[in-house]
Amino acid sequence: MNELDTIIEIAYKKNATDIHLCASMRPRIRIDNALIETTECGIVDVETAIGQIFDNLTPVEKKIMEERYRAGEDVDCAFSCISGMRLRANIYRSQNGTGVALRIIPPNRMTASEIGLPFSVTSVCRRKSGLFLVTGANGSGKSTILKSIAGQLTLLGGTIMLGSSHLEEMSLSRR
């Protein structure tokens, strides 16, 4: 298990939603909206952690992300770590140096009631026509909302795609 996997395991065991890695700092994890410095880990070499993230990508994804990173661009990707846990990563540069923000993707889809969606939002799933648009800042829960209501969708016609998969072919846990 590498250093990144260790940090991810610590964060998961503490029910953290996010992990933040910055140069010359211990990892910070977000628990109940508060950023807390981890005491179990020392200062992380961010470049090594980025390499470990890239190592979890497919060869094609790794090539693309490494090219973007070398070109000075921010990099957004998703990966599975050694434990099978899924994460989204944002690799960025700021005045303080290079940083990494990781979002732990819950293993099970949360229902609309579990995340506290009001009926006015879930009732959209029963409409026969129209456009449903979800907007918001990074980390505000857009994907969580869409995944939670995907299980309530009834296909009246056409095709619903999640990524490159047809919704009706996916198990409820993957929706």
C-alpha positions in Angstrom: 0.0 0.0 0.0 1.5 3.3 -1.0 1.3 6.6 0.9 -1.8 7.9 -1.1 -3.7 4.6 -0.4 -2.8 5.0 3.3 -4.2 8.6 3.4 -7.4 7.5 1.6 -7.9 4.6 4.1 -7.5 7.0 7.0 -10.0 9.5 5.5 -12.5 6.7 4.8 -12.3 5.3 8.3 -13.0 8.8 9.7 -16.0 9.3 7.3 -14.3 12.1 5.5 -15.7 13.4 2.2 -12.6 15.1 0.9 -8.8 14.9 1.1 -6.6 18.0 0.4 -2.9 17.6 -0.3 -0.7 20.7 -0.5 3.1 21.1 -0.6 4.8 21.3 2.8 1.6 20.4 4.8 0.1 17.3 6.3 -2.9 16.0 4.5 -6.2 17.6 5.5 -9.5 15.8 5.5 -13.0 17.2 5.4 -15.3 15.9 8.1 -18.7 17.5 8.7 -17.6 20.5 6.6 -14.5 21.1 8.7 -11.0 20.7 7.3 -8.9 18.8 9.8 -5.2 18.1 9.6 -4.4 14.4 9.9 -1.9 13.5 12.6 -1.4 9.9 11.4 0.6 11.1 8.3 3.6 13.3 7.8 4.0 15.9 5.1 3.2 14.4 1.8 5.2 14.8 -1.4 2.5 16.1 -3.7 4.3 15.1 -6.9 4.6 11.5 -5.6 0.9 11.5 -4.8 0.1 12.8 -8.3 2.2 10.0 -9.8 0.3 7.5 -7.6 -3.1 9.0 -8.9 -1.9 8.7 -12.5 -0.8 5.1 -11.9 -4.4 4.2 -11.1 -5.7 5.4 -14.5 -5.9 3.4 -17.7 -2.9 3.8 -20.0 -4.9 6.0 -22.3 -6.2 8.2 -19.4 -2.8 8.3 -17.8 -1.2 9.6 -21.0 -3.8 12.3 -21.5 -3.7 13.5 -17.9 0.1 13.5 -17.7 0.2 15.6 -20.9 -2.3 18.1 -19.5 -0.4 18.3 -16.2 3.0 18.8 -18.0 1.3 21.6 -20.0 0.4 23.4 -16.8 -3.3 22.7 -17.0 -5.5 21.6 -14.1 -6.4 17.9 -14.2 -9.7 16.3 -13.3 -10.0 12.6 -13.3 -11.6 9.7 -11.4 -9.9 6.5 -10.3 -10.2 3.4 -8.1 -7.6 2.9 -5.4 -6.2 -0.5 -4.2 -9.2 -1.0 -1.8 -11.6 -0.6 -4.7 -12.8 2.7 -3.4 -13.6 5.3 -6.1 -12.4 8.9 -6.0 -12.5 12.1 -8.1 -9.3 14.1 -8.2 -8.6 17.7 -9.0 -4.9 18.5 -9.5 -4.3 22.3 -9.6 -1.7 24.9 -9.2 -2.0 28.0 -7.0 0.2 30.7 -5.5 1.0 28.2 -2.8 2.2 25.5 -5.2 0.6 22.4 -6.6 -2.3 20.9 -4.7 -4.6 17.9 -5.0 -8.3 17.8 -3.9 -9.8 14.3 -3.7 -13.5 13.5 -3.3 -14.4 10.1 -1.9 -17.3 8.7 -4.0 -19.6 6.8 -1.6 -19.8 3.0 -2.6 -23.6 3.0 -2.4 -26.0 5.3 -4.1 -27.8 7.4 -1.5 -31.5 7.8 -1.9 -33.2 11.1 -2.3 -34.6 11.0 1.2 -31.1 10.2 2.6 -29.6 13.3 1.2 -32.7 15.4 2.1 -34.1 16.2 -1.3 -37.5 17.9 -1.2 -40.4 16.5 -3.0 -40.3 19.4 -5.5 -37.0 18.0 -6.8 -37.9 14.3 -6.9 -41.3 15.1 -8.5 -39.3 16.2 -11.6 -38.7 12.5 -12.3 -42.4 11.9 -12.9 -42.8 14.7 -15.6 -43.5 13.6 -19.1 -41.5 16.3 -20.8 -39.1 19.2 -20.1 -35.5 19.8 -19.2 -34.0 19.2 -15.8 -30.9 21.2 -15.2 -28.6 20.9 -12.2 -26.0 23.6 -11.7 -23.7 24.5 -8.8 -20.1 24.9 -7.7 -17.6 22.1 -7.5 -18.4 19.9 -4.6 -22.0 21.2 -4.1 -23.6 17.8 -4.7 -24.7 17.8 -8.4 -23.6 14.3 -9.1 -25.0 13.0 -5.8 -28.4 14.6 -6.6 -28.5 13.1 -10.1 -27.4 9.6 -8.9 -30.0 9.7 -6.1 -32.9 10.5 -8.4 -31.7 8.1 -11.2 -33.3 5.2 -9.4 -36.7 6.9 -9.6 -36.7 7.5 -13.3 -39.2 5.7 -15.4 -38.3 5.6 -19.1 -41.3 6.8 -21.1 -39.4 6.9 -24.4 -35.9 7.5 -25.8 -32.7 6.6 -24.1 -31.2 7.8 -20.8 -27.4 7.6 -20.7 -25.1 7.7 -17.6 -21.7 8.1 -19.0 -21.5 5.6 -21.8 -24.0 3.1 -20.3 -27.8 2.8 -20.9 -29.7 3.5 -17.7 -32.1 0.6 -18.1 -29.1 -1.8 -18.4 -27.5 -0.7 -15.2 -28.1 -2.3 -11.8 -29.6 0.1 -9.2 -26.4 0.2 -7.3 -24.5 1.6 -10.3 -27.1 4.3 -11.1 
